[in-house]
Amino acid sequence: MRLEDLKESAKDFLHEFRYQKGGIIGFVLLVILVSVAVFAPYITSPDVPERWSKEFWVENPQNAPPTWINYFSSEKLAPHEVYTIEDMQVEDMGGGRKIIKIVYMNSYDSPPKDIVLKGFETTASDVRQKPKMTIILKRPDGNEIVLMKDRRISSNTVIQIATNTEVKNNVFNWAKTTSGVQLNPVEEIKLQALMDTMKILFGKVDKKIFESPVPLLGEYVFEIQITSSDDDTINLSNFTAVFSGRTYGLMGTDSKGRDIWAGLIWGTRVSLSVGIAVAVLSVLIGVVYGVASAYFGGWRDELLQRFNEFMFSLPVLPILILLGAYFKGHVDLVQIVLLLVLFGWVGVAKVARSMALQIKEQTFVEAARALGAGSGRIVFKHIMPQIMPYAFSQMALSVPYAVMTEAALSFLGLGDPTAVTWGQMLYDAQNAGATINGYWWWVIPPGLAIALVGLSFVLLGVALDRILNPRMRTL
């Protein structure tokens, strides 16, 4: 095909495509999905794939709903917040003594789940030379609570306020004394074991502080006093305070504290890669197989068609499940693509053969044969270009099938356990009982993402079919 003819064909195609509203919507959605896949490291974080399957995201709350639910709920839940040293007030008192103040404004009905202090760096190796830390909470009602006193800290020290034994004891004794609640020893042990430390810290002082604490709104100041032998003993440049919220980000978190939003973004890469790779390979193999079968005819056609019918009669999904179960834990995305391609070309080959049977009887094919053109030239120069419009539309329509099949295998636990995929997210949600426990933010977004990819390619495929297949233009 000459360059001028190619330009004219492209111009005609674009002219027809302008009138396909569904195709335009599908194309816009596809551009958005591809952009998300390409810029995933910048939208979230480049280390998400490495962290996703290997560890808990300890800095994040577990099973936290998205932050925007506060707009639709009467009970306001504290969001997840991270304070770095730049967000704090640091006073150097000299002589190795520093005071760090963290100002937290509580305007929520439910306070943070926990407060995690980490990022200490100290050069002291001797236990007696390690810095000491004292934490004092100044509440908006004027009360002060000594949460922790003279705690030795090192470079790997991580303080979790909600679960720290010393903090729990100090908070319990303060609440009991301040509220004037009379308890016997048995009740003390029971209440101390069951109490929610964070709700008491951020609650009003009254007789029901242990049973149903009422939130106390206002400004809370956490004063962290650090005493070391000299200023060079401790480095606070990486010190952070994580207020582990009861809500998190745009899409919430799962049972491992993983950011659902990050999983959705990175899952776009896998879905598009698997879908497009399977669609292109299976359609190309099917077209070449069908054209070769039709062109050569005779016993070769019979043999190829019998094999095609054998492959067509195989139950694909059960076989994929068996293969996935056999290789469970050792299946990567390349193997999944090859498995899907192995069974995905059969239907395309049937249609391509029927089209090639008509094309090979055309006058221009007979003329090429009379001029001495070889079989390869006739197939790839004269027959294949006539079938490629069908191939392009079929590629677009095959992507949703590949995406759904990969998601189904991952949902059954038979996909690549190291990859961030939407099917794997649904599999983890099923294992954690997300539906039963009401963690809808863990189930609905991956399902909608799969549907969105399928919708975009279906709209695009139907539009291509209507433009490239003359019989579809009147429908």
C-alpha positions as a printed Julia matrix, in Angstrom:
475×3 Matrix{Float64}:
   0.0     0.0     0.0
   1.36    3.39   -1.0
   1.91    6.1     1.58
  -0.69    8.3    -0.12
  -3.27    5.53    0.09
  -2.44    4.96    3.74
  -2.91    8.65    4.52
  -6.22    8.71    2.66
  -7.45    5.63    4.53
  -6.49    7.16    7.86
  -8.28   10.38    6.94
 -11.44    8.49    6.0
 -11.26    6.49    9.22
 -10.96    9.6    11.39
 -13.85   11.19    9.5
 -16.06    8.19   10.25
 -14.84    7.88   13.83
 -16.0    11.43   14.64
 -19.6    10.25   14.42
 -19.12    7.3    16.78
 -19.95    8.8    20.17
 -19.47    5.52   21.98
 -16.09    5.07   20.34
 -15.0     8.57   21.38
 -16.01    7.87   24.99
 -14.13    4.57   24.88
 -11.05    6.28   23.43
 -11.09    8.98   26.14
 -11.41    6.33   28.86
  -8.55    4.39   27.3
  -6.33    7.47   27.22
  -7.08    8.08   30.9
  -6.3     4.45   31.8
  -3.06    4.45   29.84
  -2.02    7.75   31.46
  -2.72    6.33   34.91
  -0.67    3.21   34.1
   2.28    5.22   32.76
   2.37    7.73   35.61
   1.6     5.25   38.42
   4.99    5.8    40.15
   4.3     9.54   40.33
   0.63    9.28   41.3
   1.39    6.97   44.23
   4.87    5.67   45.07
   7.43    3.72   43.0
   7.96    1.1    45.73
   4.32   -0.08   45.87
   4.84   -3.3    43.82
   7.76   -4.39   46.01
   5.9    -3.71   49.26
   2.47   -4.99   48.24
   2.96   -8.72   48.75
   5.81   -8.77   51.25
   4.79   -6.92   54.36
   2.21   -5.15   56.46
   2.05   -1.4    55.99
   2.53   -0.77   59.69
   2.37    3.0    59.34
  -1.22    2.81   58.05
  -4.39    1.88   59.93
  -6.01   -1.45   59.08
  -9.44   -1.73   57.46
  -9.9     2.04   57.47
 -12.62    3.48   55.19
 -11.87    6.42   52.86
 -11.71    9.87   54.41
 -14.54   11.31   52.3
 -17.15    9.19   54.1
 -17.11   11.9    56.79
 -19.16   14.04   54.39
 -21.95   11.44   54.42
 -21.81   10.28   58.05
 -23.09   11.87   61.24
 -20.08   10.47   63.13
 -16.85   12.17   62.11
 -13.85    9.83   62.13
 -10.3    11.08   62.54
  -8.29   10.93   59.28
  -4.79    9.52   58.96
  -2.12   12.17   59.44
   1.67   12.07   59.43
   3.7    14.81   61.17
   7.35   15.22   60.2
   9.88   17.23   62.19
   9.06   20.25   59.97
   5.47   20.15   61.24
   6.54   20.25   64.9
   7.83   22.94   67.22
  11.39   22.11   68.33
  13.07   23.99   71.18
  16.76   23.39   71.87
  17.26   24.02   75.58
  21.0    23.37   75.41
  23.04   20.75   77.16
  21.54   17.97   75.07
  17.95   18.78   76.11
  15.31   19.27   73.44
  11.55   19.82   73.65
   9.36   18.81   70.72
   5.74   20.0    70.62
   3.15   18.38   68.36
  -0.08   20.36   68.11
  -3.06   18.22   67.14
  -6.5    19.72   66.6
  -9.19   17.19   67.45
 -12.55   17.97   65.84
 -13.77   14.41   65.43
 -16.2    12.15   67.21
 -13.76    9.24   67.05
 -10.06    9.98   67.73
  -7.1     8.33   65.97
  -6.62    4.6    66.52
  -3.03    5.07   67.62
  -0.11    7.49   67.7
   3.18    6.04   66.49
   6.47    7.82   67.23
   9.45    6.66   65.19
  12.55    7.83   63.34
  14.86    8.33   66.32
  18.56    8.18   65.48
  21.19    8.03   68.21
  24.92    7.37   68.23
  25.0     6.19   71.84
  25.96    2.52   72.15
  26.08    2.28   75.94
  22.64    1.79   77.48
  23.44    4.31   80.19
  24.34    6.91   77.57
  21.18    6.51   75.51
  18.84    9.51   75.49
  15.79    9.61   77.74
  12.33   10.61   76.58
   9.35   11.93   78.52
   5.95   12.47   76.86
   3.37   14.84   78.36
  -0.08   15.46   76.88
  -1.68   18.86   77.48
  -5.44   18.67   76.91
  -7.82   21.51   75.99
  -9.54   21.21   79.41
  -6.29   22.15   81.17
  -5.43   18.64   82.34
  -1.94   17.24   81.79
  -1.08   13.56   81.54
   2.41   12.16   81.83
   2.18    9.37   79.27
   5.76    8.18   79.55
   8.7     9.2    81.73
  12.46    8.76   81.26
  12.16    6.08   78.57
  15.51    5.13   77.05
  15.43    5.36   73.27
  17.63    3.96   70.51
  17.7     4.12   66.72
  15.12    1.34   66.34
  12.72    2.6    68.99
   9.06    2.75   67.92
   6.52    4.0    70.45
   2.86    3.0    69.96
   0.84    5.07   72.38
  -2.35    2.99   72.23
  -0.7    -0.33   73.13
   2.29    0.73   75.23
   1.96   -0.78   78.71
   3.43    2.21   80.56
   1.16    4.61   78.73
  -1.94    2.49   79.4
  -1.14    2.33   83.13
  -0.54    6.07   83.36
  -3.71    6.93   81.42
  -5.82    4.54   83.51
  -4.52    5.93   86.82
  -5.05    9.51   85.63
  -8.6     8.81   84.43
  -9.53    7.01   87.64
  -8.12    9.77   89.85
  -9.49   12.7    87.85
 -12.96   11.31   87.33
 -13.32   10.07   90.92
 -14.62    6.67   89.8
 -14.53    4.11   92.62
 -13.37    0.67   91.48
 -12.54   -2.53   93.26
  -9.36   -4.45   92.26
 -11.25   -6.87   90.0
 -12.99   -4.03   88.15
  -9.69   -2.19   87.75
  -8.05   -5.17   86.1
 -11.03   -5.72   83.8
 -11.39   -2.07   82.76
  -7.67   -1.6    82.24
  -7.6    -4.6    79.92
 -10.65   -3.51   77.89
 -10.28    0.26   77.82
  -9.6     2.17   74.59
  -6.58    4.3    75.5
  -7.07    6.75   72.65
 -10.74    7.43   73.38
  -9.89    8.19   77.01
  -7.02   10.48   76.02
  -9.34   12.45   73.73
 -12.45   12.16   75.93
 -14.15   14.32   78.55
 -13.53   13.59   82.2
 -16.74   12.29   83.77
 -18.09    9.25   85.58
 -18.56    7.35   82.3
 -15.06    7.89   80.99
 -14.32    4.15   81.0
 -17.7     2.96   79.7
 -18.61    5.49   76.99
 -16.18    8.41   76.82
 -17.54   11.58   75.21
 -15.11   13.21   72.75
 -13.4    16.37   73.97
 -12.81   18.7    71.05
 -10.04   21.24   70.89
  -6.27   21.62   70.73
  -4.03   18.88   72.12
  -0.31   19.43   72.61
   2.03   16.46   72.87
   5.23   17.65   74.53
   8.17   15.3    74.03
  11.15   16.06   76.24
  14.41   14.43   75.15
  17.49   14.5    77.35
  20.86   13.29   76.06
  24.49   13.68   77.1
  25.11   16.22   74.31
  23.47   17.58   71.16
  25.35   15.18   68.88
  24.04   12.05   70.58
  20.62   12.16   68.93
  19.43   13.1    65.45
  15.76   14.01   64.96
  15.79   14.87   61.25
  13.79   11.72   60.39
  11.53   11.79   63.43
   7.84   11.38   62.57
   4.6    11.11   64.51
   1.91    9.06   62.78
  -1.65    9.7    63.94
  -3.16    6.44   62.74
  -6.61    7.52   61.64
  -9.93    5.73   61.52
 -10.18    6.85   57.89
  -7.48    6.88   55.23
  -6.95    8.56   51.88
  -9.17    8.31   48.83
 -10.01    4.6    48.97
  -9.18    3.42   52.5
  -6.98    0.48   53.49
  -7.22   -3.31   53.69
  -6.45   -5.72   56.54
  -2.69   -5.25   56.03
  -2.9    -1.47   56.03
  -2.25   -1.35   52.28
  -3.55    1.69   50.43
  -6.44    0.59   48.18
  -5.9     3.65   45.98
  -2.27    2.63   45.33
  -3.43   -0.89   44.45
  -6.0     0.44   41.99
  -3.44    2.67   40.26
  -0.79   -0.04   39.9
  -3.42   -2.63   38.98
  -4.15   -0.56   35.87
  -0.71   -1.44   34.56
  -1.23   -5.16   34.94
  -4.75   -5.17   33.51
  -3.82   -3.16   30.42
  -0.59   -5.1    29.88
  -2.24   -8.5    30.2
  -5.36   -7.5    28.27
  -3.59   -5.89   25.33
  -0.87   -8.56   25.13
  -3.39  -11.41   25.14
  -5.67   -9.66   22.64
  -2.93   -8.8    20.14
  -1.19  -12.18   20.28
  -4.34  -14.31   20.18
  -5.91  -12.32   17.33
  -2.72  -12.32   15.23
  -2.22  -16.05   15.75
  -5.88  -16.71   14.96
  -5.82  -14.6    11.79
  -2.61  -16.19   10.47
  -3.9   -19.67   11.31
  -7.28  -19.08    9.64
  -5.83  -17.49    6.51
  -3.25  -20.26    6.11
  -5.95  -22.91    6.5
  -8.19  -21.26    3.86
  -5.41  -20.52    1.38
  -3.76  -23.94    1.31
  -7.07  -25.87    1.42
  -7.29  -29.62    0.84
  -5.98  -32.0     3.47
  -4.06  -29.21    5.17
  -7.27  -27.28    5.72
  -8.98  -30.42    7.06
  -6.13  -31.12    9.47
  -5.94  -27.55   10.72
  -9.72  -27.33   11.17
  -9.91  -30.59   13.09
  -7.26  -29.28   15.48
  -9.17  -25.99   15.74
 -12.36  -27.84   16.63
 -10.5   -29.9    19.21
  -9.18  -26.73   20.89
 -12.63  -25.13   20.66
 -14.24  -28.06   22.47
 -11.93  -27.81   25.48
 -13.42  -26.28   28.68
 -11.1   -23.3    28.99
 -11.8   -21.99   32.49
 -11.64  -25.41   34.24
  -8.35  -26.15   32.48
  -6.94  -22.76   33.45
  -8.02  -23.37   37.04
  -6.31  -26.78   37.07
  -3.13  -25.39   35.54
  -3.18  -22.44   37.94
  -3.67  -24.77   40.91
  -0.8   -26.97   39.73
   1.57  -24.01   39.4
   0.09  -22.11   42.36
   2.62  -19.72   43.87
   4.9   -20.08   40.83
   2.77  -18.42   38.15
   3.96  -15.08   36.81
   2.21  -12.68   34.46
   4.07  -13.93   31.38
   2.83  -17.47   32.01
  -0.72  -16.18   32.52
  -0.54  -14.34   29.18
   0.72  -17.47   27.4
  -2.03  -19.59   28.94
  -4.72  -17.14   27.86
  -3.26  -16.88   24.34
  -3.15  -20.68   24.09
  -6.95  -20.8    24.2
  -7.82  -17.33   22.89
  -7.05  -17.66   19.17
  -9.56  -20.41   18.3
 -12.66  -18.34   17.59
 -10.72  -15.73   15.63
  -9.25  -18.44   13.39
 -12.73  -19.67   12.41
 -13.89  -16.22   11.32
 -10.59  -15.4     9.58
 -10.8   -18.66    7.6
 -14.33  -17.9     6.35
 -13.25  -14.42    5.25
 -10.09  -15.72    3.57
 -12.09  -18.33    1.62
 -14.0   -15.5    -0.06
 -11.01  -13.21   -0.57
  -8.78  -15.83   -2.2
 -11.33  -16.23   -5.01
 -11.23  -12.53   -5.85
  -9.86  -11.35   -9.18
  -6.84   -9.5    -7.77
  -5.67  -12.65   -5.98
  -6.01  -14.67   -9.2
  -4.08  -11.96  -11.05
  -1.27  -12.03   -8.49
  -1.08  -15.81   -8.76
  -1.0   -15.58  -12.58
   1.88  -13.1   -12.4
   3.89  -15.67  -10.42
   3.5   -14.27   -6.89
   4.46  -16.75   -4.19
   2.14  -18.0    -1.44
   3.74  -15.78    1.18
   3.31  -12.64   -0.91
  -0.29  -13.47   -1.76
  -1.18  -14.19    1.88
   0.58  -11.22    3.49
   0.29   -8.71    0.66
  -3.2    -9.36   -0.72
  -5.28  -11.4     1.74
  -4.12  -10.26    5.19
  -4.68   -6.51    4.56
  -8.32   -7.27    3.75
  -8.77   -9.08    7.08
  -6.87   -6.6     9.29
  -9.87   -4.3     9.81
 -11.68   -7.24   11.39
  -8.52   -8.05   13.36
  -8.29   -4.53   14.81
 -11.88   -4.49   16.01
 -11.51   -8.01   17.38
  -8.4    -7.0    19.32
 -10.34   -4.25   21.06
 -13.23   -6.61   21.85
 -10.86   -9.33   23.14
  -9.22   -7.15   25.81
 -12.2    -7.3    28.24
 -12.21  -11.1    28.0
  -8.5   -11.25   28.88
  -8.86   -8.77   31.74
 -11.85  -10.64   33.18
 -10.15  -14.03   32.88
  -6.97  -12.81   34.58
  -9.06  -11.24   37.34
 -11.05  -14.48   37.72
  -7.87  -16.53   38.07
  -6.42  -14.08   40.59
  -9.74  -14.02   42.48
  -9.5   -17.79   42.78
  -5.96  -17.44   44.13
  -4.36  -18.79   40.95
  -2.71  -15.64   39.65
   0.68  -14.08   40.28
   0.85  -13.54   44.07
   3.64  -10.98   43.71
   1.8    -8.7    41.27
  -0.57   -5.86   42.16
  -3.74   -6.85   40.31
  -7.39   -6.08   40.83
  -8.2    -9.78   40.91
  -5.58  -10.31   43.62
  -7.14   -7.48   45.63
 -10.55   -9.17   45.38
  -8.98  -12.5    46.37
  -7.45  -10.91   49.5
 -10.8    -9.26   50.27
 -12.59  -12.59   50.01
 -10.08  -14.28   52.33
 -10.43  -11.48   54.88
 -14.24  -11.6    54.8
 -14.47   -8.03   53.53
 -18.05   -8.43   52.29
 -19.26   -9.97   55.55
 -17.53   -7.34   57.67
 -18.8    -4.44   55.56
 -15.46   -3.35   54.08
 -17.12   -2.21   50.86
 -14.23    0.1    49.94
 -12.06   -2.99   49.53
 -14.45   -4.76   47.14
 -16.3    -2.17   45.05
 -13.37   -0.13   43.61
 -11.48   -3.1    42.05
 -14.75   -4.44   40.63
 -15.64   -1.06   39.11
 -12.11   -0.72   37.71
 -12.42   -4.08   35.92
 -15.8    -3.03   34.54
 -14.41    0.34   33.41
 -11.58   -1.28   31.42
 -14.06   -3.68   29.82
 -16.46   -0.84   28.98
 -13.78    1.32   27.34
 -12.58   -1.46   25.03
 -16.09   -2.65   24.2
 -17.13    0.87   23.18
 -13.97    1.24   21.12
 -14.32   -2.22   19.55
 -17.94   -1.71   18.54
 -17.05    1.65   16.99
 -14.18    0.09   15.02
 -16.44   -2.72   13.86
 -19.05   -0.28   12.61
 -16.46    1.76   10.7
 -14.39   -1.09    9.27
 -17.24   -3.53    8.62
 -19.6    -2.0     6.01
 -22.47   -4.27    7.03
 -22.42   -2.8    10.55
 -22.74    0.82    9.46
 -26.5     0.65    9.14
 -26.95   -0.83   12.65
